Amino acid sequence: MCPSEQDAFDLIEALALCGPLRIIRSDAVCLVEETDSTNSLALEPGPDGAVYLAERQRTGRGRFGRSWHSAPGLGLWFSVRLTGNPDGLLFAAGLAMRDALGAFVPVSLKWPNDIMSGCRKICGMLLERRDGRIALGIGVNVLHRPEDFPPDLRDTAGSLAMAAGGAAPPRREAVFATVLACLDRELNLWRAGAVEPLWRRWIEGCGILGRQIHRNGLSGRVVRIDPDGALIVQTKAGAVKVRDGDIVELE
Protein backbone atom coordinates (compact mmCIF):
# COMPACT_ATOMS: atom_id res chain seq x y z
CA MET A 1 0.00 0.00 0.00
CA CYS A 2 1.60 3.24 -1.09
CA PRO A 3 0.68 6.46 0.73
CA SER A 4 -1.02 9.11 -1.37
CA GLU A 5 -1.76 12.76 -0.73
CA GLN A 6 -4.98 11.96 1.08
CA ASP A 7 -3.01 9.72 3.45
CA ALA A 8 -0.90 12.65 4.69
CA PHE A 9 -1.04 12.72 8.48
CA ASP A 10 -3.06 15.63 9.93
CA LEU A 11 -1.30 16.49 13.18
CA ILE A 12 -3.65 19.39 13.96
CA GLU A 13 -6.65 17.08 13.79
CA ALA A 14 -4.95 14.46 15.96
CA LEU A 15 -4.07 16.98 18.68
CA ALA A 16 -7.60 18.40 18.64
CA LEU A 17 -9.02 14.91 19.13
CA CYS A 18 -6.84 13.98 22.12
CA GLY A 19 -7.90 16.83 24.40
CA PRO A 20 -5.82 18.41 27.19
CA LEU A 21 -2.59 16.70 28.27
CA ARG A 22 -0.51 17.07 31.43
CA ILE A 23 2.83 15.33 30.86
CA ILE A 24 2.98 15.27 27.08
CA ARG A 25 3.51 18.73 25.60
CA SER A 26 0.89 19.23 22.91
CA ASP A 27 2.76 22.39 21.89
CA ALA A 28 5.94 20.34 21.39
CA VAL A 29 4.68 17.58 19.11
CA CYS A 30 6.80 17.62 15.97
CA LEU A 31 5.97 15.79 12.74
CA VAL A 32 8.84 15.12 10.33
CA GLU A 33 8.65 13.44 6.96
CA GLU A 34 11.75 11.31 7.44
CA THR A 35 14.45 10.73 10.03
CA ASP A 36 16.95 8.07 10.96
CA SER A 37 15.17 7.31 14.24
CA THR A 38 12.68 9.27 16.33
CA ASN A 39 14.50 8.06 19.45
CA SER A 40 17.62 9.84 18.23
CA LEU A 41 15.60 13.07 18.03
CA ALA A 42 14.17 12.58 21.51
CA LEU A 43 17.63 12.01 22.99
CA GLU A 44 18.79 15.43 21.86
CA PRO A 45 18.39 18.40 24.27
CA GLY A 46 14.88 19.80 24.32
CA PRO A 47 11.70 20.16 26.37
CA ASP A 48 10.47 17.39 28.64
CA GLY A 49 7.30 15.84 27.25
CA ALA A 50 8.13 16.64 23.61
CA VAL A 51 7.01 14.11 20.99
CA TYR A 52 8.70 13.36 17.67
CA LEU A 53 6.57 11.64 15.04
CA ALA A 54 7.96 10.55 11.67
CA GLU A 55 6.24 9.38 8.52
CA ARG A 56 9.29 7.23 7.83
CA GLN A 57 12.35 6.06 9.75
CA ARG A 58 15.43 5.04 7.83
CA THR A 59 16.94 3.12 10.74
CA GLY A 60 14.14 2.58 13.24
CA ARG A 61 15.33 0.57 16.24
CA GLY A 62 13.75 -2.28 18.16
CA ARG A 63 14.93 -4.38 21.08
CA PHE A 64 18.24 -6.28 20.87
CA GLY A 65 19.51 -4.02 18.10
CA ARG A 66 16.85 -5.20 15.67
CA SER A 67 15.54 -2.85 13.03
CA TRP A 68 11.91 -1.71 13.10
CA HIS A 69 10.14 -1.73 9.75
CA SER A 70 8.48 1.68 9.48
CA ALA A 71 7.02 2.19 6.03
CA PRO A 72 5.67 5.67 5.20
CA GLY A 73 1.96 6.36 5.55
CA LEU A 74 1.11 3.05 7.21
CA GLY A 75 1.85 3.39 10.90
CA LEU A 76 2.79 5.63 13.80
CA TRP A 77 6.50 5.91 14.57
CA PHE A 78 7.17 8.29 17.44
CA SER A 79 9.21 8.97 20.57
CA VAL A 80 8.55 10.92 23.74
CA ARG A 81 11.36 12.79 25.51
CA LEU A 82 11.16 12.46 29.29
CA THR A 83 13.34 13.09 32.31
CA GLY A 84 13.41 11.44 35.70
CA ASN A 85 13.83 7.96 37.12
CA PRO A 86 12.99 5.45 34.37
CA ASP A 87 11.84 2.78 36.85
CA GLY A 88 8.31 1.76 35.95
CA LEU A 89 8.20 3.76 32.73
CA LEU A 90 7.79 0.71 30.51
CA PHE A 91 5.03 -0.58 32.78
CA ALA A 92 3.19 2.69 32.19
CA ALA A 93 3.84 2.60 28.45
CA GLY A 94 2.72 -1.00 28.06
CA LEU A 95 -0.53 -0.42 29.92
CA ALA A 96 -1.20 2.76 27.96
CA MET A 97 -0.63 1.14 24.57
CA ARG A 98 -2.76 -1.88 25.48
CA ASP A 99 -5.66 0.38 26.43
CA ALA A 100 -5.21 2.73 23.46
CA LEU A 101 -5.05 0.07 20.76
CA GLY A 102 -7.66 -2.01 22.58
CA ALA A 103 -10.11 0.80 21.88
CA PHE A 104 -9.97 -0.22 18.19
CA VAL A 105 -9.40 -3.99 18.12
CA PRO A 106 -8.94 -6.79 20.69
CA VAL A 107 -5.31 -6.82 21.85
CA SER A 108 -3.18 -8.30 24.59
CA LEU A 109 0.00 -7.28 26.40
CA LYS A 110 2.83 -9.79 25.96
CA TRP A 111 5.87 -9.81 28.22
CA PRO A 112 8.01 -7.85 28.23
CA ASN A 113 6.15 -5.10 26.36
CA ASP A 114 4.69 -6.08 23.00
CA ILE A 115 1.10 -5.43 22.03
CA MET A 116 -0.37 -8.40 20.22
CA SER A 117 -3.42 -9.01 18.07
CA GLY A 118 -3.84 -12.74 18.36
CA CYS A 119 -0.38 -14.13 17.62
CA ARG A 120 0.73 -11.09 15.61
CA LYS A 121 2.72 -8.15 16.99
CA ILE A 122 1.20 -4.78 16.18
CA CYS A 123 3.15 -2.51 18.53
CA GLY A 124 6.58 -2.43 20.12
CA MET A 125 8.38 -0.13 22.55
CA LEU A 126 12.02 0.77 23.17
CA LEU A 127 13.45 2.86 25.97
CA GLU A 128 16.86 4.51 25.57
CA ARG A 129 18.75 7.00 27.76
CA ARG A 130 21.43 9.63 27.26
CA ASP A 131 22.71 12.45 29.51
CA GLY A 132 19.69 12.35 31.81
CA ARG A 133 17.18 12.26 28.96
CA ILE A 134 14.88 9.32 28.26
CA ALA A 135 13.54 8.43 24.82
CA LEU A 136 10.42 6.31 24.91
CA GLY A 137 10.09 5.00 21.37
CA ILE A 138 6.85 3.43 20.17
CA GLY A 139 5.93 1.90 16.83
CA VAL A 140 2.35 1.03 15.89
CA ASN A 141 1.36 -0.82 12.72
CA VAL A 142 -1.93 0.76 11.65
CA LEU A 143 -2.79 0.34 7.96
CA HIS A 144 -0.49 -2.49 6.87
CA ARG A 145 -1.70 -5.42 4.84
CA PRO A 146 0.36 -8.65 4.94
CA GLU A 147 2.14 -7.78 1.70
CA ASP A 148 3.31 -4.46 3.16
CA PHE A 149 5.70 -6.26 5.52
CA PRO A 150 9.08 -7.70 4.50
CA PRO A 151 8.82 -11.44 3.78
CA ASP A 152 10.52 -12.40 7.04
CA LEU A 153 7.85 -10.56 9.08
CA ARG A 154 4.69 -11.65 7.27
CA ASP A 155 4.00 -14.59 9.56
CA THR A 156 4.45 -12.66 12.81
CA ALA A 157 3.64 -8.98 12.23
CA GLY A 158 0.14 -7.55 12.19
CA SER A 159 -1.68 -4.24 12.13
CA LEU A 160 -4.88 -2.64 13.32
CA ALA A 161 -6.23 -2.88 9.77
CA MET A 162 -5.51 -6.61 9.60
CA ALA A 163 -7.09 -7.14 13.02
CA ALA A 164 -10.19 -5.22 11.91
CA GLY A 165 -10.82 -7.79 9.19
CA GLY A 166 -13.41 -6.55 6.75
CA ALA A 167 -14.27 -3.46 8.78
CA ALA A 168 -12.89 -0.06 7.86
CA PRO A 169 -9.48 0.46 9.47
CA PRO A 170 -9.10 3.30 11.97
CA ARG A 171 -7.56 6.56 10.79
CA ARG A 172 -4.06 7.20 12.02
CA GLU A 173 -5.11 10.53 13.52
CA ALA A 174 -7.71 8.85 15.74
CA VAL A 175 -5.23 6.20 16.83
CA PHE A 176 -2.54 8.77 17.65
CA ALA A 177 -5.01 10.90 19.63
CA THR A 178 -6.10 7.90 21.68
CA VAL A 179 -2.49 6.84 22.22
CA LEU A 180 -1.48 10.30 23.48
CA ALA A 181 -4.44 10.46 25.87
CA CYS A 182 -3.80 7.00 27.34
CA LEU A 183 -0.05 7.53 27.48
CA ASP A 184 -0.44 10.87 29.23
CA ARG A 185 -2.72 9.30 31.84
CA GLU A 186 -0.23 6.55 32.71
CA LEU A 187 2.79 8.87 32.54
CA ASN A 188 1.09 11.09 35.08
CA LEU A 189 0.95 8.13 37.49
CA TRP A 190 4.57 7.22 36.73
CA ARG A 191 5.76 10.76 37.38
CA ALA A 192 3.77 10.84 40.64
CA GLY A 193 5.81 7.83 41.81
CA ALA A 194 3.05 5.22 41.56
CA VAL A 195 5.47 2.57 40.30
CA GLU A 196 4.21 -0.29 42.45
CA PRO A 197 0.56 0.05 41.36
CA LEU A 198 1.73 0.27 37.73
CA TRP A 199 3.87 -2.84 38.23
CA ARG A 200 0.99 -4.81 39.72
CA ARG A 201 -1.39 -3.80 36.92
CA TRP A 202 1.29 -4.66 34.35
CA ILE A 203 1.79 -8.15 35.90
CA GLU A 204 -1.94 -8.75 35.67
CA GLY A 205 -2.00 -7.42 32.11
CA CYS A 206 0.81 -9.69 30.93
CA GLY A 207 -1.01 -12.75 32.22
CA ILE A 208 2.20 -14.76 32.35
CA LEU A 209 2.47 -15.45 36.08
CA GLY A 210 2.11 -19.18 36.73
CA ARG A 211 2.49 -20.13 33.07
CA GLN A 212 4.92 -22.61 31.57
CA ILE A 213 7.37 -20.95 29.18
CA HIS A 214 10.25 -21.86 26.89
CA ARG A 215 13.18 -19.62 25.95
CA ASN A 216 16.46 -20.59 24.28
CA GLY A 217 16.54 -24.08 25.74
CA LEU A 218 15.21 -22.99 29.12
CA SER A 219 11.83 -24.37 30.19
CA GLY A 220 9.97 -23.77 33.40
CA ARG A 221 7.09 -22.09 35.18
CA VAL A 222 6.96 -18.36 35.94
CA VAL A 223 6.67 -18.18 39.73
CA ARG A 224 7.35 -14.48 40.24
CA ILE A 225 7.85 -11.20 38.40
CA ASP A 226 10.32 -8.83 40.06
CA PRO A 227 9.78 -5.05 40.30
CA ASP A 228 12.25 -4.57 37.42
CA GLY A 229 10.00 -6.71 35.20
CA ALA A 230 12.28 -9.76 35.19
CA LEU A 231 10.70 -13.20 35.31
CA ILE A 232 11.66 -15.73 37.97
CA VAL A 233 11.30 -19.09 36.24
CA GLN A 234 11.34 -22.33 38.19
CA THR A 235 13.14 -24.97 36.16
CA LYS A 236 14.16 -28.52 37.00
CA ALA A 237 17.62 -27.17 37.85
CA GLY A 238 16.29 -24.36 40.07
CA ALA A 239 15.09 -20.78 39.82
CA VAL A 240 16.39 -18.69 36.89
CA LYS A 241 15.97 -14.96 36.34
CA VAL A 242 14.95 -13.95 32.81
CA ARG A 243 15.31 -10.23 32.14
CA ASP A 244 14.41 -10.06 28.46
CA GLY A 245 14.14 -12.05 25.25
CA ASP A 246 11.49 -13.74 23.17
CA ILE A 247 9.58 -16.41 25.00
CA VAL A 248 7.04 -19.02 24.01
CA GLU A 249 4.14 -19.65 26.36
CA LEU A 250 3.48 -23.38 26.39
CA GLU A 251 0.14 -23.38 28.16
N, C-alpha and C positions, 0 to 999 in steps of 0.2 A: 504494500500500500504506500503510495508516494504522497506526501503532503502537498496540498494545493493552496491557493491563496485563501480559500475559505477555511482552511484548517489552521491558519495563523492564530497563535494563542493570544487571547484578549485578557491581558493582565488587569486592566481596569475593571472589567466585568468580574473577574475572579475575586478581586479584593472587595468589591462591593457586596458580593454574595456572602463572604465569610464573616462580616460584622466586625465589631470592635475586638481588638487583641491586646493582651497585657504584656507578654514576654516577647513575642514576635513583633518586630517593627514594621507595621504596614507601610510606613513611609520610607522603608529601606529594603524593599523587595525589588530586586534588579533582574530583569529578563535580558539575556544575551542570546544571540543567534547561535554562537558556537564558542566552545572553550575546550581546553584540554580536560579539565575536571572542575566541577563546581566546588569540590572540597578544597582544591588549591586556592580558589578565590576566597573561600570562607576563612582560610588560614592566614590570609593577609591581614594587616591591621585595618580596623574599621569598627563600626558600631556593633555593640552586643545586640543580638536579636535580628541582625540583618539576614536576608535570604537571597540566595543566588540561584536562579532558575535558568537552565539552558535548553534550547531546542535540540542541541546536539552536543555530545561530548566526544572528543577525539580519543581520549584515553581514560574513560570512566573507570573507576576502581571499585572492586568488590573485596570481600574478605580473602585472606591468604594470597594477596597479590594478584588475584584473578581480575580480568577485565570485565566491565559491565557493558553489555550491548545496549546502546542508547541511540536508536535510530531517530531521525528528525520527524517531528509531527505526530509521533505515536504514543509517547509516554510523558512522564513528569520526571525530570532529572534535576534535583535541587539539593542545596546544602544550607544549613542554618549555622551562623556563627554565634557561639555562646562562650561565656566565661564562667568560672567557678569550679567546684569539685565535680568531676564527671561521674562519681559513684551514683548509680541508679538512673543515669540518663538513658541508657538503652532500654531499661525497663519501661520508662515513660514513653519512649519513642515506639517501642513495640506495641504497647497497649493502645497508643493513639492511632497507629496505622491500622491495627486490627479493627478498631471501632470505625475509623473513617472509611476504609474500603468495604467494611461489612455493611455500610449504609447502602451499598450498590449491589453487591453480590454476596453469597455466603462465603466466608473465609475462616481460616484458622491461623493461630500463632504457633509456629514451629520453632522449637529450641534450635539455636540460641535466639534468633530474631528474624526469621523469615515469615512472610505472610503468604499463605498457601490458599489456592482454590482447588480443592480436591488434592491431587498429588502434584499439582503444578505450582511453581513459584511465580508470584505476580509482583512481589515487592521485596527489596532487600535494603539493609541499612549498614552503614560503615561509619565508625567514629574514629577521628584522627585528631591529634593535638600538636600544637607548636607554640612555644613562647607564651604559654598561659591562655592561648585561644583554643577553642574546641570547634571542630567542624563535624556537624552531624549530617552525613550525606544519606540521601534517600532516593531510591529509584523505583518508580511505579510503572508497570506495563499497563497501558490503558486501551489503546486501539489496535494492538497487534492481532494479526491472524497468524496461524501456524507458519505460513510461508514467509512471514516477515522476520522470523528468527533465523540465525545461522543454523545449518544442518545439525550441528552438535548440541543445540539447545531445544530442538523441536519436540523432543520427547519429555522434556522436564519443565520448560518455561510456559507460562500462560499469561493471560491478560484479563482485564475486566470485560473486554468485548467478547473474548472466548467464553468466559464464565457466564455471560449473559445469554449465550445461545442465540436463539432467533430474535430476541428482543433488541431494541435499539440500544447501542452502547452509550454509556454516559459521556457527556462532553468533558473535555479535560478541565475547563474552567470550573465546572461544578465539583469535580473531584478535588482539584487543588484547593478550592474554598473550604471544602469539608475537611481536608487534611490539615490545613492551617488552623482551623477552629479546634479540632481535636488535639492537635499537637500543642497548641497554646494552652489548652486546659491542663494537659498532663505536665507540661513544662512548668506551669505555675506551681503545681504540687512539688515537683522536683526541686525547684528553686526555694520553696518554703521548707525544704529539709525532710519531706515526707517519704524518705527512701524506703523505710521498712514497709509501709502500706503498699507502695508501688511494687516492691519485691514480692509481697504475698499475692497481690493480684496477678502479677506476671507469672508466678508459679502455677496458679490456678488456670491462667489462660493457656500456658504451654501444654498442660494436661499430660506431662511426661512422668510425673512422680509415681513410682510404683510399677512402671512399665519395663518390660524386657527390651533391651536395645543391643545393637551390634555396631561396632565401629573399629575398622582397621584390625580385625582379628580379635578384638576385645568384645566379650559378650557378658551381660549381667543385667541385674535389675537396679533401676534408679531408686535409691533409698533416701536420698536427701538432695536438696539444692541449696548450695551455700549463698550467702548474701552477695557474693561477687558473680553469681549466675552459674558457677561451675557445678557440674553433676557429680554426686558421689555414687559410684556404681559398685554394687556388690557382685563380685565375680567368684568363681570357684577358688581362686588364689587369694582372695581378700578384697578389701575396699580399694577402689581406684578413683582418683579425681580426674574428671574430664572437663577441660576448660573451654574447648572449642572443637570444631570439626563437623563433618557431615555424619549424621547417625541414621541408622535404620531402626524404626520401631517395629519389633517383631510381634507384638500383640497389643 
